[in-house]
C-alpha cells in the first residue's frame, strides 16, 4: 500500500484527547472496540530462558502463560483482555513457530469466549532480526524471515506489530556524542525510509490475511536514549536529549500509520500520545506496570490519552498470588476498571488531570508528553510533512526543545539546561532543506559509522 503523508492533525487540540476514545476506533475479531469509549488491558507475557530449546517446549510455555492471563480475567470479572506475544528469536527465525503459537492462542481465546463470554485479542509482535550495522536491511535472509513471520502470524492473530531497527547504526554513534544531526539522520530520516519500505509490505500482508496492521515503535532508538538517560541521578546521557529523540521518533513512528497501519499501536512507543494527536488511531501505552521490565519517569502521565493499557514484558514465573501473567493481567484489568469507571461517572477529565499533574514536571521527557504539548509537537511535524522526513522530524524536535525552555514551572539543572541549549543551537545551524541536509550528512556518516550502508535504505 502506498504511503499517504499526514498533513493535518486528527484532533483539534490536546484538550480534545482523552483516554478510551480515538478518532478512528478499531474492532478486533471477538468484538473489542479499541478507542470506542473505554480502555482495555494488554498483558505481555515472556517465556523463561530455556523454553525455546524446541518448538514443543516453547508452545507449551506460551500455552500456559497465555491461559493463566485469560483465566485470571474470568476469575476476577474483567470483560476484556489483549495478550501481546513479543517474538523471541526462534519464533521469527522459523516462521511456523510463531504462526503455530498464534494459532494456539486463537483457539484458547475462542474457547474462553464460548465458555465465559470473555472478549480477548492477540497481538503478534514480530522480531526485527536485522541489525543494520551487519546485514543488508532489504535483501538479507532476516528480512525474508521477518516478512514470512508476518504472513504466518497474521492468519491467526487479531493484530501484528514490530519494533523496527532502521537507522540504529547512525543513531547509536550520534547519541553518545550528543550529535543532533546524527540523531535526526538515524531516527528521523533513515528510520522513516526503512519504515515506509517495510510497512507498505506489512499492510499488504495483513490485508491478504484479514488481520489488523497494528503499529511500530522507536524502541530501538528513542527508548535507548530514555534508558541511557536513566533516573534523576543519572548523567550518562542528558534527559533533554532523550526528550528530543522522543519528539523525533513521533515523526518516524507515524510512517506506519501513513502506510495503512490502524492501531492499536505498539505499547513501548512512548511517542504514542504525539502519534495519537496526529493520526487519531487508538494507542497502547505502558507506564507504572512496566516496572517489571524497566523504569520510566512518566508512569501515570503516559496513561492520559491511552486506549489500551499495558505492562512491559514480564517473565513467566510463580508469585505468591499466582503466576506473573495472572498477576499482571489482574493489575492491568483493575487499572482499566478505574479508567472506565471515571468515564461512566463523567469524571474522565478530572482523572486525566491527576494523571498528568502527577508526572508532568518530573522530567523533560514527561513534560513533552503532556497532551497539550504532545499535540503542539505533532502539529509542527504535520505542518512540515510536505518538506520531507528530515524536515518534519527537526521541526518536532525544535518544538519540543522550545516547550521545555519556555515552561517556567519546569526547572532544569545547569547540566540539562546547557545540554538543551547546545542541542537547540546544533539544530538551528542545520539546513532546513532536506536535500541540503543530506548533502552534508550522507558523506559524513558514511565516513564516521563503519556499519552504515546507504544501499540498505535505497540510497547511494
N, C-alpha and C positions, 0 to 999 in steps of 0.2 A: 504494500500500500504506500502510495506517495505521501510524503510529509506535507502537512498543511500548517504553515507557520502561524503562530498565535500572535495577533497584533492588537487584541483588545482584552481587557480584564473581564473575567466571568462575574465577579462581584463588584458592586458599585463602590464599596468601601470596606475597610476592615471591620467596622461595626456590624455590617450585614452578616458576617461569618459567625457561625455558632456550631458547637459540636452536635453531631447527629444529622445534620442537614447539608446536602451538597446540591449544586445546581443540576447535576446530571446523575441521578441515582442509578445504581446497577443492581440487578437481581440475580441471585445465584440459582443453581439448578433446583434446590429444595426450598426456594422461596424466601431467602433472606434478602431484604432490600437495603443495600448499603447507601447511606446518605438519604434515606427516605423518612427521617424523623426520629430515629433512635440510634444509639451507639451499640455496637456489637463486640463481644470479646474475641480476641485472637490469641491462641496459645501456640507456643513454638517449642515443641519437644526436641531434644537432641539425643542421639544414641550414644551409648557408652563405648569407650575405646575397646576394640577387640570384637565388637559385634559385627563389624564389617568384613570379617575374615571370609565368610561365604555368603552367598545370596540368601540361603536358608536362614542363617542366624540373624542377618540384618532384617529380613522380612519379619521374623519373629519379634525382634526388638521393636520395630515400628508397630506391629500389631498390638503389642502390649501397651506401649506408651500412648498411642493414639486412642486406644479403647479406654484407658484409665481416665483420660481427659473427658471423653464423651460421656462415660458413665457418671462421672462426678457432677456434670451439669444436670443430669437427670435426678441424681440423689438430692441436690440442694435446690432444684427447681428453677434453674436458669434456662430460658427458652431457646437460646441460640448459641452457637459456637463455631468459630472458624479455626481450623487446625492448619498451621503452616509447617510444612516439612522442608527445611533447607537441605539441599543435597549434600551429603558427604561425597568425597571424590568418586567413589566407586559407582554411585548412582547416576552420575552424568557420564563418566568414562565408559560405562557399559549401560547404554540407554534402557535396555529392557529391565534392569534392576529398578531404576526409578519408575518406569512405567508400570511394572507389576506391583510396586508398593502403592502407587497412586490408585490402581485398580482395587487393591486390597482395602484401602481406607474408604473408597467409594462404597464398597459393599457394606462395610461397618456402618457408615452413615445412613445408607438406605435402611439397614436393619433398625437403627435407633429411631429413625423417622417412623417406620411402620409400627414398632413396638410402643414407643413413648411419645411420639409427636415432636421429638427434638429436631429442630431445623439446624443443620450443620453444613459446613462447606469446607473444601480442601484447597489449599494453595501449594503448588509445587514450585519451589524456588530453585531453578536450575543453577548449577555452579558454573561460573565463568572460569574455565580451566586455563584460559590463555594468560600468559604472563608477557606483557608487551615488550619487555626487555630481552626476551629469549625466544619467542616464537612469532611467526607472521600472523597478525590478527585476522586476516581474511582468507588464508589458504591452509592453515595448519590443521592437523588431524583433530586437535582440541576443538577447533571451531565446528568441524563437521559433527563431532560427538555432541557438542552443545546443542546444535540445531536438531539432531536426531533425538536428543532427550526431550526437547520441547515437543516434538511430534509425538513421542511415546506417552508423555505425561498429560498432554492436553486432550488426549482421548478420554481421560477419566477425571482429571482434576476440574474443579469449578473455575479456577484461575491459575495463571502461571506468572512468575516474576523472575528477576535476575538481579544480581549485583555486578554490573558490568565494569570492566577494568580499563577501558580506553583512556590513554593519556597518563597513566600512573607512572610510567618511567620518567617522564619530564617533571611531573608534579613532585615526586619524591626527591628529585635533585633540587628543585626550587624551594620546597618548604623549609628544609633545614638551613638554607642560605637566605631565607626571608626575601626571596626574589619574586616580586609580584608579577612580572612579565611571564616567568615560567609557570607560576600558579595559574594565571589566565590561559596560557598556552595549553597546559596539561588538562585542566578541568574544562575551561570554557570553550576551547577550540577543538583540540584532539578528542576529548571525551564526547563532545557533541557530534562530531563527524562519525565516530565509532557507533554511537547510539543510533543515529539515523540509519546507518548501514545495517545494524543488527535488527532494530525494531521494525523496519519495513518487512523483514523476513518473518519475525516472530508473529506479527499481526496476521500475516497471510496464513501461517500455520494454524493459528487459533481459529481463524475463520473457517478453514477447512475442517477442523475437528469440533466446531461448535463450543469453543472454550473462551472464557473471558481473558483478554490480554491485560494483566494486572498493571505492573509497573516496574520501575527501576529505582536505583538508589546510588548516590555517590559515596557509598560506604568506603570504597577503596581509597578515596582521597579526602573528602571533607571530614569523614569520620576519623581518618588517620590524624588529621590536623587537630580534631577535637580531643582525641585520646592523648596525643603528644602534649597538647596544652594542659591537660590534666585538671587537677583541682586548684583551689585558691592559693596553695603554697608552691605550685609548680611553675617553673620558668624555662622549661626546655624549648617550648615554642610559645610566643606571645598569644594570649587568648584572643586578642583582636585579629590575629592572622587566621585563627580558626573561624571567627565570625565572618571575615571577608571571604574565606574559602567556602563557607556555607552559602553566602549570597550568590557567589559564582556558580555553585553547584545547582542552585534552583534553575538557572538558565539552561544548564546541561540536562538535568533530570526531566525538565519539561519536554524535551525532544521526544521521549517515549509517547507522550500524550498527543503531541503534534502528529505522530506517525500512526495513531489509532488506538493506543492503549487507553483503557477507560477507567482504570482503578478497579478494585481497591488497590491503593498504592503500596509500595514496599515499606514496612514499618520502620526500618532503621534509617530512612531518609529524613533526617531532622529538618531538611529543607521543605518538607511537605506542606507546612502552613503557607509558605510562599507559593508553592505549586497549586494548592487549592484556590488561592486568591486569583491566580492567573487562569486556571483551566476549569474550575468548578467540579472536578472529579472527586469522588469520595476518597478520603485519605485514611491510612492506618498510621498511628503514631505509637511510640513506646516511650515510657518515662520511668516512674519510680519502680515499677515491676521489672525493670531491666537491670536492677542492681545485681541480679544473679550473674549477669554477663559483663557488665561494665557500669561505671558511674557516669552521671552527667549533671549539669547544673541548671536544667530546665524541666525537672521531672514532673511537676504539676502543670506548669505553663504549656508544655507541649501537648497537653490534652485539650486545650481551649477550643480548638476547632476540629477535633478528630471525629471520624465517623466509625472507625474501628479502633479498639484499644488493646495494645499488645504488650508482651514481655520480650526480653531478649532470650535467645536460645538457652534453655535450661536442661542440663544433662539429666538423663533418666536415672533416678536413684530412689531409695526409700527415705522417707522422713517420718517423724513421729505421727504426723497426721494422715499420711498416705504417701503415695509416690509423688515425686516432684511435679509431674504433669497434672495430676489430680489437684494438688495444692494450688499451683499457679492458675489453672483454669478456674478454680473456685474464687480466688482473689480477683482475677480479672472480671469474672461474672458479677461479683458484688460491686466492683468499681462502676461497671456499666449500669447496674441497677440504680446506683446513686445518680449517675448522669441522667438516666431515663426518668427517674422519679422527679428530678428537678424540671425536666421538660414538661411532664404531665401536670406539675403544680404551677407552671408558668414562672419558674424561678431559674431558668437556664442562664439568663444573662447575669443574675446575681452569682450563680456558681462559677460562671466563666470569669467574672471579676475576681473572685477569690483565687482561682487557679492562676490567673495572670499575675496578680499582685504578690503572690507567694514567692515568685521566682524572677520577676521582671528585672530587678536590679541586682541579682546575684552575680551576673556575669554579662559581658558584652554579647556573648553567644545567645544568652537568654533574651537580652533586650531586642535584638533584631527579629525575634520570633513572636513578639507581642503582635496580636492580629493587625493593629493599625500599621505597625512598622513592616510586618510581612507584606501587607498589601502595597505599601509605598515602594518597597523594593521590587515587588513584582511588576508594578506599574512602570517603573523605569526600564525593566527588562523588556516588556512587551512593546513599549514605545520605540525601542531600538531594534526590534526583531528584523526589520527590513534591511538593516545595515550589516547584518551578519552575526554569526555565533560569538565571535570575539567581542564585537562592539556592545552587544546586549549584555554579555557577562560582565564586562568592565563597567557598564552603566549601573548594573545591580550592585556591584561591589562598592562603587563610589557612593551610591545612595546609602548603603549600609554604614560605611565609614562616617558619612555626614550625620546620620542619625545618632550614632554613638557619641560623636563630638558635640552635638548640639543639645543633648539632653542634660540639663543642669542638675537633675536629681541623681544622675549616674556618675560616680566618682572613679576615675581611672587612676591607677598608681602611676608614679613617674615613669616606671619601666613600660607599662602598657601604653601610656599616652605618647611617649617617644616613639614606640614601635608603630602606633597607628598613624602618627603624623608622617613618619618616614614612608609607610606604605601608601598613604594618600599622595605624597609627593612623587613616588615612583609611578603611580597610575596616571597622575596628571601629566607627567612627562612622556607618557606613551602616546603613540599615534591614535587618533580617533578612528581613522580609516582601517578596516580590516586588512586590506591589501598591503598598505604601508607597514602595518604591524608584522605581517607575515614575512615581508621582505627583510625585516630586521631579525625576527625570531627564528625562522627556519634555519639559516646558516649558523646562528648562534648555538642552538640546541643540538643540531647535528654534530657540531664540534664538541660540545661540552658533555653530552649524555651518550655514552657508548652504546646503550641499548636502544636508542631512538632510531627507528626505521620508518621514514616517511611513507614508504610504499605500503606499510601496514594500514595506512589511512587513505590510500588512494592519492597520495601526494608525491611530488618529486623532490 
